[in-house]
Every structure is written in structure tokens, then in C-alpha cells.
Amino acid sequence: MKKYALMFPGQGAQFVGMGQSFADNDLDSNQIYLKATKNLGSDMKQLCFEENDLMNRTEYAQKAIFVTSAAIYEAFRNKVGILPSALIGFSLGEYTAMYASGMICFENMLKLIDARSKWMEEATIAHPGGMAAIVGGELPDIEKFTKEVTEKIGYLQIANYNSPVQKVLSGSVEAIDYLENHYSQTGAKRFVRLNVSGAFHTPFMHEAAIRMREYFRTMKHKMPKIPIVSNAKATYLEDASAIENIREQMESPVHFEESIRFLIDSGIDLFIEIGPGKVLTGLVKKINPDVQTISINEYEDLYKLEGIL
């Protein structure tokens, strides 16, 4: 029997039509969209399934991705009777992991993410910025580059340690624009500007992170039934540190590569991505090509699990 972990994607994974095949084919998935619509006061099916201009705004994208990932998780849970050995979420996806672990109920998680998305949107207005992925380059050269740009142009730091060959940098608008024209100085071979509206996982998010921590204190939460790997620490999240982790994971880098290696060292040999897109599946393959990966973002993908779990 394979020891598997579930992975939940973060902001930037959204696409028009995400989750629709699950809502159409699974009653519990459909209920997730209906409950979200009732609690948030906006039509989540319309937001996720139909072409619109809202999906790229943080305030809407985060709620849409969480709701879709939760809906897909419900269909997955109906299909598979064996609990995962661990959960990991990428940035926003860590909240989906907390929901899937039974740590926080769906309604309270909606409140948390609604607040998180609004406060982060406010932070992007107060501190305009962006994010970009670079492929290639050695870590010391990238770190040297970010330090020099911060001193001369505008704030820039590594925000996501995604794989041995991919890092995401986050910072001011000026710094990201400069990076686009000078990324070769890091040794990188490719630059990709991300579909996000701010400099996430930097001190630009500090005020929003503090507000989230204090809001989380008011929420009733339980011990997770399934272990969760923290983005900020690349180790299992302890209940005692959950409140402070809410702050850290918003303004600290995402150590995804280190987290995946931690899980592999713990005996995980199958990673299943639950949510829109296939980004995390691709990253895991770059980290360790030998582990098995499956991406579940359309209902028919559930049939990939037959004979495996």
C-alpha cells in the first residue's frame, strides 16, 4: 500500500471552468459551491465557471481557489477510503490543508480566507508589487542579485523555493520590472511574471499577517486529524504553533522543495494534487523524478486512482 500525501495549490492556479466537472458529477462537491455562495453572498459557481474579470483579483481568486480545492477534495474523499499520511498546501493551499485535516470547519475557513484575501488586497494597494518565477541560476547568485536590487532599485527577495531549478522572486513593481530586464545576471535562463496582484510572502504583507493571526485566535480549531507540513518551517505543523504559523506563512518564503524532501524522507512515495491546475505535480517531478504523482483537477481524473489506492 502506497503512503501518500495530498497537495493543495495556491493563488495563480485559477482558470475559467475550474471545478465545474466535480459540481456536475458529485453531490458533495456541488454542496461546497452552494454553501460558499450562501456564506459569502456571491455566486461562486458564476465566479469559477464563467468568464469574468474578477478572477485575477486577490480578493476573489483566493476564495475561488479554496472553494474549488475543497469541492475536489470532497469528491476525492468519496472515491478513496484510505486517509492520506500527510497534507501540504502551497501558500493559500495551506488553508485548504487545514480544512481537509478537520482542523477548522468549512464555514469558519471561508471567513478566514475572505478576511485574508481582503487584507492582502489592501496590502497590494498600499505596497504595489509583483512576483516572477525564474528558471535556472545558482542560489548564491540569486541572493546576491536580490540584495543589490533591494539596495539600488526596490525591495526584492526570494519568496518561493519551488524546485532545484525554479525560484519565485517577490518585491516592488520597480524591482520586478528590473528583474525582467536583468534576470540573466542571476544565471537564470527564463523569466515568467506571475498572475498575482502583489508582492506576497514579503514584509509587504506584515500588517495583513498580523491581522490574520489575531483573527485566527478567535476561531475555534481542533488538532489536525492528518499531519500538515508548514510552508514556513518545512516540517509538521504543531497545534501549539498554528496561530503563529498563520502570520509566518503570509510574510515568509514558501519552502516547497524542502517540504517535499521532508515528506519523501518520511516515507511518502505518492503525491496527489487536489485543486485547479498541475503546477505542484510538475514541481515535485523536478524535485524527485522517482516519486509517483497524480493531478486531480477534472472529475475524470479520479479514475486514475483505480488500482493505486
C-alpha positions as CSV (number, residue, x, y, z in Angstrom):
1,M,0.0,0.0,0.0
2,K,1.4,3.4,-1.0
3,K,2.0,6.1,1.6
4,Y,0.6,9.2,0.0
5,A,0.3,12.9,0.6
6,L,-2.3,15.4,-0.7
7,M,-1.1,18.7,-2.2
8,F,-3.3,21.8,-2.5
9,P,-2.4,24.7,-4.9
10,G,-2.2,28.4,-4.1
11,Q,-3.1,31.6,-5.9
12,G,-2.2,31.7,-9.6
13,A,-3.6,28.3,-10.3
14,Q,-7.1,29.6,-11.1
15,F,-8.7,29.1,-14.6
16,V,-12.2,29.6,-16.0
17,G,-14.3,26.5,-15.5
18,M,-12.3,25.1,-12.6
19,G,-14.3,22.6,-10.5
20,Q,-17.3,22.5,-12.8
21,S,-17.0,18.8,-13.7
22,F,-17.0,18.0,-9.9
23,A,-20.0,20.1,-9.2
24,D,-21.8,18.4,-12.1
25,N,-20.9,14.9,-11.0
26,D,-20.6,14.8,-7.2
27,L,-23.3,16.0,-4.8
28,D,-20.9,16.9,-2.0
29,S,-18.8,18.9,-4.4
30,N,-21.9,20.8,-5.5
31,Q,-22.8,21.4,-1.9
32,I,-19.5,23.1,-1.3
33,Y,-20.2,25.7,-4.0
34,L,-23.7,26.2,-2.7
35,K,-22.6,26.6,0.9
36,A,-19.9,29.0,-0.2
37,T,-22.4,31.1,-2.2
38,K,-24.7,31.3,0.8
39,N,-21.9,32.2,3.3
40,L,-20.1,34.7,1.1
41,G,-23.1,36.3,-0.6
42,S,-21.6,35.9,-4.1
43,D,-22.3,33.3,-6.7
44,M,-19.2,31.0,-6.5
45,K,-20.3,28.9,-9.5
46,Q,-20.5,32.0,-11.7
47,L,-17.1,33.2,-10.4
48,C,-15.4,29.9,-11.0
49,F,-17.2,28.6,-14.1
50,E,-17.8,31.6,-16.3
51,E,-15.5,34.1,-18.0
52,N,-15.1,37.2,-15.8
53,D,-12.6,40.0,-14.9
54,L,-12.6,39.2,-11.1
55,M,-10.6,36.0,-11.0
56,N,-7.2,37.7,-11.2
57,R,-8.0,39.9,-8.2
58,T,-6.7,38.6,-4.9
59,E,-10.0,39.2,-3.1
60,Y,-11.8,36.9,-5.5
61,A,-9.1,34.5,-6.6
62,Q,-8.3,33.2,-3.1
63,K,-11.9,32.3,-2.3
64,A,-12.4,30.7,-5.7
65,I,-9.3,28.5,-5.4
66,F,-10.1,27.4,-1.8
67,V,-13.7,26.6,-2.6
68,T,-12.7,24.7,-5.8
69,S,-10.0,22.7,-4.0
70,A,-12.4,21.9,-1.1
71,A,-15.0,20.7,-3.7
72,I,-12.5,18.5,-5.4
73,Y,-11.3,17.2,-2.0
74,E,-14.9,16.1,-1.2
75,A,-15.2,14.1,-4.4
76,F,-11.8,12.6,-3.8
77,R,-12.8,11.6,-0.2
78,N,-16.0,10.0,-1.6
79,K,-13.8,7.9,-4.0
80,V,-11.0,6.9,-1.7
81,G,-11.5,5.4,1.7
82,I,-7.8,5.5,2.8
83,L,-6.7,8.6,4.6
84,P,-3.5,10.4,3.4
85,S,-0.4,10.2,5.6
86,A,0.2,13.9,5.2
87,L,-1.1,17.2,3.7
88,I,0.7,20.1,2.2
89,G,-0.6,23.3,0.7
90,F,1.2,25.9,-1.3
91,S,0.7,29.3,0.4
92,L,-3.1,29.7,0.2
93,G,-3.3,25.9,-0.2
94,E,-2.2,25.5,3.4
95,Y,-5.6,26.8,4.4
96,T,-7.2,24.0,2.3
97,A,-4.9,21.6,4.1
98,M,-6.2,22.8,7.5
99,Y,-9.8,22.3,6.3
100,A,-9.0,18.8,4.9
101,S,-7.4,17.9,8.2
102,G,-10.5,18.7,10.2
103,M,-8.7,21.5,12.0
104,I,-11.3,24.2,11.0
105,C,-14.8,23.8,9.7
106,F,-15.7,24.9,6.2
107,E,-17.8,27.9,7.3
108,N,-15.0,29.3,9.5
109,M,-12.4,28.7,6.9
110,L,-14.5,30.7,4.4
111,K,-14.4,33.6,7.0
112,L,-10.7,33.3,7.4
113,I,-10.0,33.3,3.6
114,D,-12.5,36.1,3.0
115,A,-10.6,38.2,5.5
116,R,-7.2,37.1,4.3
117,S,-8.0,37.9,0.7
118,K,-9.4,41.4,1.5
119,W,-6.4,42.3,3.8
120,M,-3.9,41.1,1.3
121,E,-5.7,43.1,-1.4
122,E,-5.4,46.2,0.8
123,A,-1.7,45.4,1.2
124,T,-1.2,45.3,-2.5
125,I,-2.8,48.7,-2.9
126,A,-0.7,50.2,0.0
127,H,2.5,48.5,-1.2
128,P,2.3,47.8,-5.0
129,G,4.4,44.9,-6.1
130,G,4.5,41.7,-8.1
131,M,6.1,38.2,-8.4
132,A,8.0,36.4,-11.0
133,A,9.5,32.9,-11.5
134,I,13.0,32.4,-12.7
135,V,14.3,29.1,-14.1
136,G,18.0,28.3,-13.6
137,G,20.7,30.2,-11.7
138,E,22.6,29.3,-8.5
139,L,21.1,30.2,-5.2
140,P,24.1,32.4,-4.0
141,D,23.9,34.4,-7.3
142,I,20.2,34.9,-6.9
143,E,20.5,36.0,-3.3
144,K,23.3,38.4,-4.2
145,F,21.2,39.9,-7.0
146,T,18.2,40.4,-4.8
147,K,20.3,42.2,-2.2
148,E,21.8,44.5,-4.8
149,V,18.4,45.3,-6.3
150,T,16.9,46.0,-2.9
151,E,19.7,48.5,-2.2
152,K,19.5,50.3,-5.6
153,I,16.1,49.8,-7.1
154,G,13.4,48.5,-4.8
155,Y,12.7,45.6,-2.4
156,L,13.2,42.1,-3.8
157,Q,13.5,38.7,-2.2
158,I,13.1,35.0,-2.9
159,A,9.5,34.2,-2.0
160,N,9.1,30.6,-3.1
161,Y,11.8,27.9,-3.2
162,N,9.9,25.7,-5.7
163,S,12.5,23.3,-7.0
164,P,16.2,22.9,-7.7
165,V,15.8,25.0,-10.8
166,Q,12.9,27.3,-10.1
167,K,12.6,30.2,-7.6
168,V,10.0,32.8,-7.3
169,L,11.0,36.4,-6.5
170,S,8.7,38.9,-5.0
171,G,9.0,42.6,-4.5
172,S,8.2,46.2,-5.6
173,V,6.9,46.9,-9.1
174,E,10.2,48.6,-9.9
175,A,12.2,45.6,-8.7
176,I,10.2,43.1,-10.7
177,D,10.4,45.3,-13.8
178,Y,14.2,45.4,-13.3
179,L,14.3,41.7,-12.8
180,E,12.5,41.1,-16.1
181,N,15.3,43.0,-18.0
182,H,18.3,41.7,-16.0
183,Y,17.4,38.2,-14.7
184,S,20.3,36.8,-16.8
185,Q,22.6,38.3,-14.1
186,T,21.4,35.6,-11.8
187,G,22.3,32.9,-14.2
188,A,18.7,32.2,-14.9
189,K,17.6,31.2,-18.4
190,R,13.9,32.2,-18.2
191,F,11.6,34.8,-16.6
192,V,7.9,34.4,-16.1
193,R,5.8,37.1,-14.5
194,L,3.1,35.5,-12.2
195,N,-0.6,36.1,-12.4
196,V,-0.9,37.7,-9.0
197,S,-1.6,41.3,-7.8
198,G,1.0,41.8,-5.1
199,A,4.4,41.0,-3.5
200,F,3.3,38.0,-1.5
201,H,5.5,36.3,1.1
202,T,7.4,39.5,1.8
203,P,7.3,42.1,4.6
204,F,4.8,44.0,2.4
205,M,2.2,41.6,3.9
206,H,3.2,42.2,7.5
207,E,0.2,44.2,8.6
208,A,-2.2,41.8,6.9
209,A,-0.4,38.9,8.5
210,I,-0.7,40.4,12.0
211,R,-4.4,40.9,11.4
212,M,-4.8,37.3,10.3
213,R,-3.0,36.0,13.3
214,E,-5.3,37.9,15.7
215,Y,-8.4,36.9,13.7
216,F,-7.4,33.2,13.8
217,R,-7.1,33.4,17.6
218,T,-10.9,34.0,17.7
219,M,-11.6,30.9,15.6
220,K,-12.4,27.5,17.2
221,H,-10.0,25.0,15.9
222,K,-9.0,21.4,16.7
223,M,-5.9,19.2,16.4
224,P,-5.4,18.2,12.8
225,K,-6.5,14.6,12.1
226,I,-3.9,14.4,9.4
227,P,-0.4,15.9,9.7
228,I,0.1,19.2,7.9
229,V,3.6,20.3,6.6
230,S,4.2,24.0,7.3
231,N,5.3,26.2,4.3
232,A,7.4,28.4,6.6
233,K,9.1,25.6,8.5
234,A,9.2,22.6,6.1
235,T,8.2,20.3,9.0
236,Y,4.9,19.2,10.6
237,L,2.7,21.9,12.0
238,E,2.2,21.6,15.7
239,D,-1.1,22.7,17.2
240,A,0.7,25.0,19.6
241,S,2.4,26.8,16.8
242,A,-0.7,27.0,14.5
243,I,-1.6,30.6,15.4
244,E,1.9,32.0,14.8
245,N,2.2,29.9,11.6
246,I,-0.8,31.9,10.2
247,R,1.4,35.0,10.4
248,E,4.6,33.4,9.3
249,Q,3.2,31.8,6.2
250,M,1.9,35.1,4.9
251,E,5.1,37.1,5.2
252,S,7.8,34.4,5.0
253,P,9.1,32.4,2.0
254,V,7.4,29.2,0.9
255,H,9.9,26.3,1.3
256,F,8.2,23.9,-1.0
257,E,11.2,22.0,-2.2
258,E,12.4,21.4,1.3
259,S,8.9,20.4,2.4
260,I,8.6,17.8,-0.4
261,R,12.0,16.4,0.5
262,F,10.9,16.2,4.1
263,L,7.9,14.2,3.1
264,I,9.9,11.9,0.9
265,D,12.3,11.3,3.7
266,S,9.2,10.5,5.9
267,G,8.3,7.7,3.5
268,I,5.8,9.4,1.2
269,D,6.0,7.8,-2.3
270,L,2.9,9.2,-3.9
271,F,1.8,12.8,-4.2
272,I,-1.7,13.7,-5.3
273,E,-2.5,17.3,-6.3
274,I,-6.1,18.3,-5.4
275,G,-7.3,21.5,-6.9
276,P,-7.1,23.6,-10.1
277,G,-4.0,23.1,-12.3
278,K,-1.0,20.8,-12.3
279,V,1.7,23.2,-11.1
280,L,2.6,21.3,-7.9
281,T,2.7,18.0,-9.7
282,G,5.3,19.4,-12.1
283,L,7.4,20.8,-9.3
284,V,7.5,17.5,-7.4
285,K,8.8,15.8,-10.6
286,K,11.6,18.3,-10.8
287,I,12.4,17.8,-7.1
288,N,12.4,13.9,-7.4
289,P,11.5,12.3,-10.7
290,D,11.3,8.9,-9.0
291,V,8.2,9.5,-6.8
292,Q,4.8,9.0,-8.3
293,T,2.5,12.0,-8.9
294,I,-1.2,12.3,-9.9
295,S,-3.1,15.5,-10.6
296,I,-6.9,15.7,-9.8
297,N,-8.4,18.8,-11.4
298,E,-11.1,17.3,-13.6
299,Y,-13.7,14.7,-12.4
300,E,-12.5,12.0,-14.8
301,D,-9.0,12.3,-13.2
302,L,-10.4,10.4,-10.2
303,Y,-10.3,7.2,-12.3
304,K,-6.5,7.5,-12.3
305,L,-6.7,6.3,-8.7
306,E,-8.1,2.9,-9.5
307,G,-5.5,0.2,-8.7
308,I,-3.3,2.7,-6.9
309,L,-5.3,3.4,-3.7
